[in-house]
């Protein structure tokens, strides 16, 4: 089935450690996005990519890094510079690049920093 | 920044009743979208309405858009317990990005 796969679903890390969240899609979409969601709040954009080997910062990029070496993959690294990394992270993709089209979301990765 | 804001923050209704959620936004848009999120899951796209449209239907969903008031509403008719979820509006503040509101938590009581 076509869709977006995020892994791991749950992740625990100690303070000061970097962690990488995986996002893979087989929808042949050009655009991919990373959002952060805190309890009871909406989604905030971390990074997005419209095409392979290119990505842009969103509203809260500090302390995060991404790469887009393949169309199917858009991993997110949460670095030790991120002050409050505990959150629910959502990856999304879109087949529309000229406008903000419908987003297809993965099931999320919940990161807890101990 | 939060472009769209939903109202109310929480809504509790009985099964069979209609549920109405509202979204207000600040700047001009090309389209507005509604998404649903079950607890602990990813978001699912429900409906997209363009700025030149006033109303759109999809099954039990009805979305309206009033660009003069910068507001939209989502109506779910004949609600079911399975409709219990958070509902988010999202607006395209630029050509490539969606901005999400903080959501309405809908609880449908059996």
Contacts between the chains, C-beta under 8 A, distances in Angstrom:
chain1	res1	chain2	res2	distance
A	4	B	42	7.8
A	6	B	42	7.9
A	31	B	96	7.2
A	35	B	100	7.7
A	40	B	102	7.2
A	41	B	102	5.3
A	41	B	103	7.8
A	42	B	2	6.3
A	42	B	88	6.1
A	42	B	100	4.1
A	42	B	101	5.2
A	42	B	102	4.3
A	42	B	103	5.8
A	43	B	43	7.6
A	43	B	88	7.4
A	43	B	100	4.2
A	44	B	100	7.9
A	45	B	97	6.1
A	45	B	98	7.9
A	45	B	99	7.5
A	48	B	96	6.9
A	48	B	97	6.7
A	50	B	96	6.3
A	58	B	97	7.2
A	59	B	1	7.2
A	88	B	40	7.9
A	90	B	42	5.9
A	90	B	43	7.0
A	92	B	42	8.0
A	92	B	43	7.7
A	97	B	96	7.1
A	98	B	95	6.7
A	99	B	30	5.9
A	99	B	31	7.2
A	99	B	92	6.5
A	99	B	95	5.4
A	99	B	96	7.5
A	100	B	30	7.2
A	100	B	31	6.8
A	100	B	90	7.9
A	100	B	92	3.3
A	100	B	94	7.4
A	100	B	95	6.7
A	100	B	96	6.2
A	100	B	97	6.0
A	100	B	98	4.8
A	101	B	48	7.6
A	102	B	33	6.8
A	102	B	45	4.7
A	102	B	48	6.0
A	103	B	33	7.9
A	103	B	35	7.7
A	103	B	43	7.3
A	103	B	45	6.4
A	103	B	90	7.9
A	103	B	98	6.5
A	104	B	45	7.2
A	105	B	42	3.6
A	105	B	43	4.6
A	105	B	44	7.1
A	106	B	42	5.4
A	107	B	41	5.8
A	107	B	42	4.8
A	108	B	40	7.4
A	108	B	41	6.9
A	108	B	42	5.4
A	110	B	40	7.7
